[in-house]
Amino acid sequence: FLHHPSAASVWTFADGFQRFSVQRTDAGADEGSMLPELPAAEGADVIVMRQNHRNPEPVFRLAEGLRADGVRRFSRKRGVSSHRIAYHECPTLDRQRPVLEAVLRELEEQRIEPGRIAIVTLGRTDDNPLFANRRFGRFLELGNPQLDARGVRLPVPAEALPNPDPGKVYFDSVRRIKGLERGVVILVDVPDPGPPGSLERRLLYAGVTRATTYLAVIGTPERVAALQAIVRGYTL
């Protein structure tokens, strides 16, 4: 929210495609009914922001293909070779760890600071095998001060918890990491993208747009191919 005192107004920035849960208008409403989107619900004008300043071009193209809402935007981070997406295949989702180890080892060799890296699960953090065994190599470790040893969210206010450890790779679910970003994002537990407008695409969209420089996607060959097809299918 931004308050504009001279105009006595409040500006609201929202991304409806990151809205995962259905909110009912009242207790007796149909399951599919939702509250109107803000700010249009209050009669305010809606301005579509067509410039993407945060995500580099490859990430932007995947994100826009996942949106598929008919509104065309463009990225302001074109033509920078270090800004890219790397796709890594694993036979099955329960065999992701060796692939993730290789990705983290490569980032470590490039001297990327752990605090600039986030591993984002498209599934749950509870009992997630990647977090349960979160030491990678001699030094690299996953961390999140809001999660206990099993990946369950601690029942205390976020403001009462310590800040993330810059010496650890941040780990969280895509539902919880909305609003945060990292230079390097690694997506794990990647689902089938599903049809346009599906929850799976919304989750993927939120995950990929957390990356400001580099995105790594770990998935089965079928799911990697589906995401690459979405990138190829998106044209300005």
SEMIDO-456699 format. One line per 3 residues: number of its first residue (from 1); their letters; for each residue z, y, x of N, C-alpha, C. Coordinates in steps of 0.05 Angstrom, whole numbers, plus 5000, padded with zeros to 4 digits. Last residue first. Example, Ala and Ser with C-alpha at 12.3 -4.5 7.8 and 13.67 -1.06 7.14 Angstrom:
BEGIN
2> sa> 5142/4955/5257/5143/4979/5273/5157/5001/5258 ~ 5156/4886/5264/5156/4910/5246/5156/4934/5264
END
This chain:
BEGIN
236> lty> 4450/4758/5110/4454/4786/5102/4431/4795/5084 ~ 4465/4691/5093/4447/4711/5105/4453/4738/5093 ~ 4491/4628/5098/4498/4656/5092/4478/4674/5107
233> grv> 4477/4578/5116/4468/4586/5090/4474/4615/5083 ~ 4503/4571/5164/4474/4573/5164/4464/4584/5138 ~ 4556/4567/5144/4549/4589/5162/4519/4593/5162
230> iaq> 4552/4520/5115/4559/4545/5101/4551/4569/5118 ~ 4542/4484/5156/4521/4489/5136/4526/4514/5120 ~ 4591/4484/5181/4568/4495/5195/4544/4500/5176
227> laa> 4621/4459/5141/4626/4486/5148/4603/4499/5163 ~ 4597/4408/5142/4597/4424/5117/4602/4453/5123 ~ 4608/4390/5194/4580/4394/5186/4579/4412/5160
224> vre> 4664/4385/5189/4652/4404/5208/4624/4411/5200 ~ 4665/4344/5152/4676/4370/5145/4666/4392/5164 ~ 4641/4301/5180/4631/4309/5155/4640/4337/5147
221> ptg> 4674/4295/5226/4646/4303/5229/4634/4314/5203 ~ 4738/4327/5213/4721/4303/5214/4692/4312/5217 ~ 4762/4381/5255/4758/4367/5230/4741/4343/5234
218> iva> 4783/4442/5278/4785/4414/5283/4782/4399/5257 ~ 4760/4503/5301/4763/4486/5277/4763/4457/5285 ~ 4779/4563/5330/4773/4535/5335/4779/4519/5309
215> lyt> 4761/4629/5341/4769/4610/5321/4760/4582/5330 ~ 4777/4692/5369/4767/4665/5373/4778/4646/5352 ~ 4791/4744/5348/4774/4740/5371/4761/4713/5371
212> tar> 4822/4743/5302/4809/4768/5309/4791/4766/5333 ~ 4835/4701/5248/4826/4702/5276/4812/4728/5282 ~ 4844/4697/5195/4867/4704/5212/4859/4709/5240
209> tvg> 4800/4678/5169/4802/4707/5173/4827/4716/5187 ~ 4808/4623/5165/4789/4633/5185/4792/4663/5190 ~ 4847/4621/5122/4852/4611/5149/4834/4623/5170
206> ayl> 4822/4642/5077/4846/4655/5087/4852/4646/5116 ~ 4780/4604/5073/4774/4632/5077/4799/4647/5089 ~ 4809/4558/5062/4794/4560/5087/4788/4589/5093
203> lrr> 4830/4571/5011/4848/4565/5034/4833/4568/5060 ~ 4782/4577/4983/4801/4600/4986/4820/4596/5009 ~ 4762/4526/4985/4748/4547/4999/4765/4572/5002
200> els> 4801/4498/4956/4796/4491/4983/4781/4513/4998 ~ 4796/4521/4905/4820/4526/4920/4816/4520/4950 ~ 4728/4545/4895/4749/4525/4893/4773/4533/4910
197> gpp> 4685/4579/4901/4707/4587/4883/4730/4568/4881 ~ 4637/4528/4911/4644/4557/4912/4666/4564/4892 ~ 4667/4462/4922/4647/4480/4911/4655/4509/4913
194> gpd> 4692/4437/4986/4690/4438/4957/4669/4458/4948 ~ 4705/4430/5041/4704/4457/5030/4703/4458/4999 ~ 4754/4382/5056/4726/4386/5047/4725/4413/5034
191> pvd> 4804/4411/5099/4795/4396/5077/4765/4398/5074 ~ 4836/4405/5162/4815/4419/5147/4804/4401/5124 ~ 4879/4401/5197/4881/4389/5170/4860/4402/5152
188> vli> 4874/4465/5231/4877/4436/5231/4880/4427/5202 ~ 4848/4518/5268/4852/4507/5242/4853/4476/5244 ~ 4872/4565/5311/4862/4537/5310/4868/4526/5283
185> vvg> 4859/4630/5335/4869/4613/5313/4855/4586/5314 ~ 4873/4684/5375/4862/4657/5374/4875/4641/5352 ~ 4898/4731/5358/4872/4732/5372/4858/4706/5371
182> rel> 4923/4730/5291/4926/4724/5320/4898/4726/5332 ~ 4959/4755/5234/4934/4750/5249/4941/4743/5278 ~ 4983/4756/5166/4986/4756/5195/4960/4750/5208
179> gki> 4965/4752/5114/4975/4778/5123/4981/4779/5152 ~ 4984/4684/5109/4969/4706/5098/4982/4733/5106 ~ 5016/4643/5124/5007/4661/5146/4989/4683/5135
176> rrv> 5026/4610/5081/5048/4627/5091/5038/4648/5112 ~ 4980/4582/5072/4992/4597/5049/5013/4617/5059 ~ 4970/4557/5119/4953/4579/5112/4965/4595/5089
173> sdf> 5031/4544/5155/5011/4537/5136/4995/4561/5129 ~ 5040/4549/5227/5048/4554/5200/5025/4545/5181 ~ 5060/4564/5293/5050/4543/5275/5059/4549/5246
170> yvk> 5047/4595/5355/5057/4597/5328/5044/4576/5310 ~ 5067/4573/5417/5044/4575/5399/5054/4575/5370 ~ 5114/4611/5456/5106/4588/5440/5082/4594/5423
167> gpd> 5130/4658/5478/5124/4636/5497/5115/4610/5483 ~ 5145/4692/5439/5119/4696/5451/5111/4675/5470 ~ 5175/4668/5381/5177/4667/5410/5149/4671/5423
164> pnp> 5183/4711/5325/5170/4689/5338/5172/4691/5368 ~ 5250/4738/5315/5221/4741/5317/5209/4717/5330 ~ 5302/4705/5276/5291/4718/5300/5261/4721/5299
161> lae> 5320/4722/5207/5311/4703/5228/5301/4718/5253 ~ 5329/4757/5168/5353/4747/5182/5346/4728/5205 ~ 5282/4768/5143/5293/4789/5161/5317/4780/5176
158> apv> 5275/4722/5111/5259/4725/5136/5270/4746/5155 ~ 5335/4691/5088/5315/4713/5087/5300/4716/5113 ~ 5336/4620/5086/5349/4645/5093/5327/4667/5092
155> plr> 5324/4562/5086/5332/4578/5062/5347/4603/5069 ~ 5265/4546/5124/5294/4551/5123/5302/4569/5100 ~ 5216/4499/5109/5223/4527/5111/5253/4531/5107
152> vgr> 5206/4443/5150/5214/4453/5124/5224/4482/5127 ~ 5195/4418/5198/5175/4436/5187/5181/4447/5159 ~ 5237/4391/5218/5218/4376/5202/5196/4393/5191
149> adl> 5268/4430/5243/5255/4410/5260/5234/4393/5245 ~ 5250/4489/5203/5269/4471/5217/5254/4450/5232 ~ 5219/4553/5207/5218/4524/5201/5239/4509/5216
146> qpn> 5220/4604/5225/5226/4600/5196/5226/4571/5188 ~ 5204/4606/5277/5233/4609/5272/5240/4605/5242 ~ 5162/4563/5305/5163/4580/5282/5192/4583/5274
143> gle> 5120/4533/5356/5145/4545/5346/5141/4561/5321 ~ 5097/4486/5404/5094/4500/5379/5121/4510/5370 ~ 5088/4492/5475/5103/4482/5452/5097/4498/5427
140> lfr> 5071/4478/5541/5063/4489/5516/5077/4476/5492 ~ 5088/4450/5587/5102/4474/5579/5096/4483/5550 ~ 5062/4401/5596/5088/4406/5609/5103/4429/5597
137> gfr> 5033/4379/5534/5032/4383/5563/5061/4388/5573 ~ 5065/4401/5478/5038/4394/5488/5038/4400/5518 ~ 5111/4387/5429/5108/4393/5457/5081/4383/5466
134> rna> 5119/4371/5376/5105/4396/5381/5104/4404/5410 ~ 5120/4331/5332/5118/4324/5360/5104/4348/5374 ~ 5120/4359/5284/5143/4341/5290/5144/4334/5320
131> flp> 5071/4383/5283/5094/4400/5288/5118/4383/5296 ~ 5037/4341/5273/5031/4358/5296/5055/4375/5303 ~ 5057/4317/5227/5060/4303/5252/5054/4320/5276
128> ndd> 5097/4351/5181/5071/4350/5193/5072/4338/5221 ~ 5143/4356/5150/5137/4330/5163/5109/4328/5174 ~ 5115/4412/5121/5136/4392/5119/5127/4365/5131
125> trg> 5070/4443/5121/5085/4441/5146/5106/4419/5145 ~ 5009/4419/5091/5037/4428/5090/5050/4427/5118 ~ 4944/4441/5106/4961/4425/5089/4989/4436/5088
122> ltv> 4919/4471/5141/4909/4475/5114/4925/4457/5095 ~ 4955/4502/5193/4949/4478/5178/4940/4485/5150 ~ 4941/4537/5249/4943/4540/5221/4936/4514/5207
119> iai> 4966/4560/5307/4955/4536/5295/4961/4537/5266 ~ 4953/4617/5345/4966/4606/5321/4951/4581/5313 ~ 4965/4655/5404/4952/4632/5392/4968/4624/5367
116> rgp> 4992/4691/5432/4967/4701/5420/4953/4679/5404 ~ 5034/4664/5455/5040/4681/5432/5016/4693/5419 ~ 5011/4640/5501/5017/4624/5477/5021/4641/5452
113> eir> 4956/4675/5531/4985/4674/5526/4991/4658/5501 ~ 4907/4642/5567/4913/4655/5542/4943/4653/5536 ~ 4887/4619/5614/4910/4637/5616/4914/4654/5590
110> qee> 4851/4580/5612/4840/4607/5610/4862/4628/5611 ~ 4885/4537/5609/4870/4541/5634/4857/4568/5635 ~ 4901/4542/5556/4920/4546/5577/4907/4551/5604
107> ler> 4854/4529/5530/4864/4556/5527/4885/4562/5549 ~ 4850/4475/5545/4829/4494/5553/4839/4523/5551 ~ 4896/4455/5521/4894/4454/5550/4873/4473/5560
104> lva> 4883/4462/5467/4905/4477/5479/4904/4477/5509 ~ 4841/4425/5464/4836/4453/5457/4858/4470/5470 ~ 4867/4377/5476/4845/4386/5493/4839/4416/5489
101> elv> 4903/4374/5434/4913/4375/5461/4892/4386/5480 ~ 4868/4367/5391/4884/4392/5393/4895/4395/5421 ~ 4850/4316/5403/4831/4338/5403/4845/4365/5406
98> prq> 4897/4286/5398/4883/4287/5424/4863/4310/5426 ~ 4909/4297/5340/4925/4306/5363/4911/4307/5390 ~ 4878/4276/5300/4872/4303/5309/4886/4310/5335
95> rdl> 4879/4230/5270/4873/4228/5298/4866/4255/5310 ~ 4883/4238/5217/4908/4229/5230/4903/4224/5260 ~ 4832/4253/5203/4852/4274/5205/4877/4264/5219
92> tpc> 4784/4218/5245/4799/4221/5220/4821/4242/5224 ~ 4754/4234/5292/4745/4212/5274/4758/4214/5246 ~ 4740/4303/5302/4759/4281/5305/4751/4259/5285
89> ehy> 4705/4357/5333/4705/4334/5314/4727/4314/5322 ~ 4707/4426/5334/4715/4402/5348/4718/4379/5328 ~ 4674/4487/5342/4679/4464/5324/4685/4439/5341
86> air> 4689/4552/5355/4685/4527/5368/4693/4505/5348 ~ 4663/4616/5346/4676/4594/5333/4669/4569/5349 ~ 4675/4678/5384/4660/4656/5374/4677/4636/5358
83> hss> 4669/4726/5430/4679/4723/5402/4663/4700/5389 ~ 4643/4731/5476/4669/4717/5477/4681/4713/5450 ~ 4598/4762/5464/4595/4733/5469/4621/4718/5469
80> vgr> 4586/4804/5413/4605/4800/5435/4607/4770/5441 ~ 4553/4815/5368/4542/4813/5395/4561/4812/5418 ~ 4595/4855/5325/4571/4839/5331/4566/4837/5361
77> krs> 4638/4874/5293/4642/4862/5319/4619/4844/5326 ~ 4634/4892/5242/4631/4912/5262/4635/4901/5290 ~ 4597/4857/5191/4618/4858/5211/4613/4880/5231
74> frr> 4587/4870/5121/4577/4865/5148/4600/4869/5168 ~ 4576/4841/5055/4589/4859/5074/4577/4855/5102 ~ 4557/4831/4988/4550/4828/5016/4564/4849/5033
71> vgd> 4580/4793/4936/4583/4819/4949/4578/4816/4978 ~ 4578/4741/4918/4555/4758/4912/4557/4785/4924 ~ 4618/4707/4932/4623/4723/4908/4600/4742/4902
68> arl> 4627/4671/4975/4605/4666/4956/4610/4681/4930 ~ 4668/4656/5013/4673/4673/4990/4653/4668/4968 ~ 4643/4626/5052/4664/4614/5036/4670/4630/5011
65> gea> 4609/4664/5075/4598/4641/5062/4618/4626/5044 ~ 4647/4698/5097/4631/4708/5075/4617/4685/5060 ~ 4668/4664/5137/4685/4675/5116/4669/4684/5092
62> lrf> 4623/4656/5170/4635/4634/5157/4652/4643/5133 ~ 4615/4710/5186/4594/4695/5172/4605/4671/5157 ~ 4664/4722/5213/4656/4736/5189/4635/4721/5173
59> vpe> 4660/4689/5257/4681/4684/5238/4674/4697/5211 ~ 4615/4714/5283/4614/4686/5275/4635/4679/5254 ~ 4633/4771/5288/4611/4763/5272/4611/4733/5264
56> pnr> 4705/4778/5284/4679/4779/5298/4658/4766/5281 ~ 4747/4816/5240/4736/4790/5248/4709/4793/5262 ~ 4757/4872/5231/4776/4854/5244/4764/4829/5256
53> hnq> 4723/4903/5202/4729/4912/5229/4746/4892/5245 ~ 4674/4900/5158/4695/4882/5168/4700/4890/5197 ~ 4654/4940/5105/4655/4937/5134/4679/4919/5141
50> rmv> 4658/4948/5051/4636/4931/5060/4636/4927/5091 ~ 4704/4950/5002/4701/4956/5031/4681/4937/5043 ~ 4696/4977/4940/4691/4953/4956/4687/4961/4985
47> ivd> 4743/5006/4899/4724/5012/4921/4721/4987/4938 ~ 4758/5020/4834/4758/4999/4854/4736/5005/4874 ~ 4803/5064/4799/4776/5058/4810/4779/5036/4831
44> age> 4850/5039/4750/4843/5053/4775/4814/5046/4783 ~ 4873/5013/4707/4852/5033/4702/4843/5048/4726 ~ 4905/4972/4722/4918/4997/4714/4898/5020/4710
41> aap> 4871/4933/4736/4887/4928/4713/4901/4954/4703 ~ 4849/4948/4784/4833/4952/4760/4849/4949/4735 ~ 4875/4938/4831/4885/4960/4815/4870/4964/4789
38> lep> 4896/4875/4804/4902/4903/4810/4882/4912/4832 ~ 4868/4831/4756/4871/4839/4784/4879/4868/4785 ~ 4908/4806/4701/4885/4821/4712/4890/4828/4741
35> lms> 4936/4739/4704/4940/4768/4702/4916/4783/4713 ~ 4900/4686/4673/4912/4699/4696/4917/4728/4690 ~ 4893/4621/4644/4894/4650/4641/4909/4662/4664
32> ged> 4896/4566/4646/4875/4579/4662/4876/4610/4660 ~ 4937/4551/4612/4940/4547/4641/4920/4562/4657 ~ 4951/4599/4561/4936/4576/4571/4939/4575/4602
29> aga> 5018/4624/4549/4990/4627/4554/4977/4601/4564 ~ 5072/4627/4538/5056/4609/4521/5026/4611/4527 ~ 5093/4663/4575/5102/4635/4576/5084/4616/4559
26> dtr> 5038/4703/4598/5064/4699/4585/5069/4670/4584 ~ 5000/4702/4637/5006/4728/4626/5032/4727/4609 ~ 5010/4665/4698/5006/4667/4669/5014/4694/4658
23> qvs> 4974/4659/4756/4997/4673/4744/4992/4675/4714 ~ 4956/4610/4801/4951/4621/4775/4976/4634/4764 ~ 4950/4620/4871/4964/4610/4848/4956/4624/4823
20> frq> 4918/4645/4911/4917/4616/4907/4930/4606/4881 ~ 4879/4693/4934/4899/4689/4912/4898/4660/4904 ~ 4842/4710/4968/4865/4697/4979/4886/4691/4958
17> fgd> 4806/4738/4939/4798/4711/4946/4820/4696/4960 ~ 4825/4789/4931/4829/4770/4910/4822/4741/4917 ~ 4856/4829/4970/4834/4810/4973/4839/4787/4953
14> aft> 4872/4898/4969/4877/4870/4960/4852/4854/4965 ~ 4906/4957/4974/4886/4941/4986/4892/4912/4979 ~ 4917/5015/4937/4924/4987/4940/4901/4972/4952
11> wvs> 4945/5079/4941/4921/5063/4945/4930/5034/4950 ~ 4972/5125/4897/4978/5102/4914/4953/5086/4917 ~ 4978/5197/4893/4967/5171/4885/4976/5150/4905
8> aas> 4978/5253/4902/4998/5240/4884/4988/5213/4874 ~ 4948/5276/4939/4934/5269/4914/4953/5256/4894 ~ 4984/5283/4979/4970/5307/4969/4955/5301/4943
5> phh> 5005/5231/4990/5022/5251/4976/5006/5274/4965 ~ 4986/5170/4982/4972/5194/4989/4986/5217/4975 ~ 5009/5109/5008/5014/5131/4990/5001/5156/5000
2> lf> 4984/5045/5010/4984/5070/5024/4989/5092/5003 ~ 5000/4976/5017/5000/5000/5000/5000/5025/5018
END
